[in-house]
């Protein structure tokens, strides 16, 4: 991710690097053992989150972010 963040147009990745680590930890610790589909859905939701899309996620196991209001930040454009 650090290498990718140094590419032109990809600078926003650097701001999300610690968030990736935190999100992975949260996915596992906030889910009960045996709910691998939920863990995977939470993990995949991160891409929606960084693009400032917090509801209507494509995976029905975790269709929206669990956070409340968040402060403005540098969002990453999907695609």
Secondary structure, DSSP 8 states (H G I E B T S, - for coil): -HHHHTSTT-THHHHHHHHHHHHHHHHHHTS-TT-HHHHHHHHHHHHHHHTT--S--S-TTS-S-S-------------
